[in-house]
Amino acid sequence: MATPQAAPPPPPVSTATRLLWTPWTAAKRAVLRRRLGRAVFEKIRGRSFVVWPGVFNPVVFRTGRFLAEFIATSPLLEPAEGATALDMGTGCGVLGIFAALRGYQVAAVDVVPEAVSCARANAILNRVAVELHQGDLFAPVAGRTFDVVLFSLPKFRGTPTTTFEQSWRSPDVIDRLAAELPAMLNPGGRAYFVLTSHGDCAGMLNGLAQAGLVVERVLWQHFGVETLAIYSATTPNRDSSAAVSN
């Protein structure tokens, strides 16, 4: 069987647009980054989430919020009875919690112990059941499969020097996830994930294609100096009607 063609990356931001947005974005980041060194509450779709120091903040860094809002509202994620979801690299738990609110039976994994504790606190805060595991990628749920896999994993290459950097920088997590993801999906199952035009999009998209997955860009949106895009991935010869906007 031929290797599926890689999906297109998030559309680039034009030089003119980037120059116009850079001063405003720099000012906004300076304000938001003050929230990273202390425990804060963030609001997404009217729900509160505590984010502890060292845990990836889905609002400050935008990718988590963008994917969480998609999970909360997209008709593509309407669950069948008893449907299961895996939130890989859960962070503060926002993706898995919104999946649970839609009716999925959710398991969530993160390599950082503080993130697992933070996600557990947010599951309690939002009154949903999420099965939480601490460990590396799919190891804690080895041998299981899921109807939906959700992830907003490190999108940048490099060796993390702090616990916090583990949430956005890794030398190999892109490659390992791409190789292992097909075995985690039930027949007819799908993965949904977010990429930023600032990250190693080609690494993820090419890796998933090489693993035999069909990947489609579902939607994308410009945010000043970067573009975020949400993708679906599934095994070949299944319904590929998930793309709603190219």
ChimeraX attribute file (.defattr): number of C-alpha atoms within 10 A of each C-alpha:
attribute: neighborCount
match mode: 1-to-1
recipient: residues
	/A:1	5
	/A:2	7
	/A:3	14
	/A:4	17
	/A:5	16
	/A:6	18
	/A:7	20
	/A:8	16
	/A:9	22
	/A:10	26
	/A:11	16
	/A:12	15
	/A:13	17
	/A:14	11
	/A:15	9
	/A:16	9
	/A:17	13
	/A:18	16
	/A:19	13
	/A:20	12
	/A:21	14
	/A:22	13
	/A:23	11
	/A:24	13
	/A:25	15
	/A:26	12
	/A:27	10
	/A:28	12
	/A:29	12
	/A:30	11
	/A:31	11
	/A:32	14
	/A:33	12
	/A:34	10
	/A:35	17
	/A:36	17
	/A:37	11
	/A:38	11
	/A:39	13
	/A:40	14
	/A:41	13
	/A:42	16
	/A:43	12
	/A:44	16
	/A:45	10
	/A:46	7
	/A:47	13
	/A:48	15
	/A:49	24
	/A:50	20
	/A:51	26
	/A:52	22
	/A:53	17
	/A:54	20
	/A:55	27
	/A:56	24
	/A:57	27
	/A:58	24
	/A:59	15
	/A:60	18
	/A:61	14
	/A:62	14
	/A:63	21
	/A:64	26
	/A:65	19
	/A:66	19
	/A:67	24
	/A:68	24
	/A:69	15
	/A:70	18
	/A:71	23
	/A:72	18
	/A:73	12
	/A:74	9
	/A:75	10
	/A:76	15
	/A:77	18
	/A:78	15
	/A:79	17
	/A:80	10
	/A:81	9
	/A:82	10
	/A:83	15
	/A:84	21
	/A:85	27
	/A:86	30
	/A:87	27
	/A:88	25
	/A:89	28
	/A:90	32
	/A:91	32
	/A:92	28
	/A:93	32
	/A:94	28
	/A:95	29
	/A:96	35
	/A:97	31
	/A:98	24
	/A:99	26
	/A:100	22
	/A:101	16
	/A:102	15
	/A:103	19
	/A:104	25
	/A:105	22
	/A:106	25
	/A:107	23
	/A:108	29
	/A:109	28
	/A:110	27
	/A:111	20
	/A:112	21
	/A:113	16
	/A:114	19
	/A:115	27
	/A:116	24
	/A:117	20
	/A:118	20
	/A:119	30
	/A:120	22
	/A:121	17
	/A:122	22
	/A:123	23
	/A:124	12
	/A:125	13
	/A:126	17
	/A:127	12
	/A:128	19
	/A:129	17
	/A:130	24
	/A:131	15
	/A:132	22
	/A:133	22
	/A:134	19
	/A:135	16
	/A:136	15
	/A:137	19
	/A:138	22
	/A:139	11
	/A:140	17
	/A:141	16
	/A:142	10
	/A:143	9
	/A:144	11
	/A:145	19
	/A:146	21
	/A:147	21
	/A:148	26
	/A:149	26
	/A:150	24
	/A:151	21
	/A:152	23
	/A:153	25
	/A:154	21
	/A:155	23
	/A:156	22
	/A:157	16
	/A:158	14
	/A:159	12
	/A:160	15
	/A:161	10
	/A:162	10
	/A:163	15
	/A:164	17
	/A:165	17
	/A:166	20
	/A:167	25
	/A:168	17
	/A:169	21
	/A:170	18
	/A:171	13
	/A:172	14
	/A:173	19
	/A:174	22
	/A:175	16
	/A:176	14
	/A:177	19
	/A:178	20
	/A:179	17
	/A:180	14
	/A:181	21
	/A:182	20
	/A:183	14
	/A:184	21
	/A:185	22
	/A:186	17
	/A:187	12
	/A:188	14
	/A:189	20
	/A:190	27
	/A:191	24
	/A:192	23
	/A:193	20
	/A:194	25
	/A:195	26
	/A:196	24
	/A:197	19
	/A:198	15
	/A:199	17
	/A:200	16
	/A:201	20
	/A:202	16
	/A:203	16
	/A:204	22
	/A:205	26
	/A:206	21
	/A:207	19
	/A:208	29
	/A:209	21
	/A:210	17
	/A:211	19
	/A:212	21
	/A:213	27
	/A:214	23
	/A:215	27
	/A:216	25
	/A:217	22
	/A:218	20
	/A:219	17
	/A:220	20
	/A:221	14
	/A:222	16
	/A:223	14
	/A:224	16
	/A:225	22
	/A:226	19
	/A:227	19
	/A:228	22
	/A:229	23
	/A:230	23
	/A:231	24
	/A:232	24
	/A:233	28
	/A:234	26
	/A:235	24
	/A:236	15
	/A:237	9
	/A:238	11
	/A:239	9
	/A:240	14
	/A:241	9
	/A:242	18
	/A:243	15
	/A:244	10
	/A:245	9
	/A:246	12
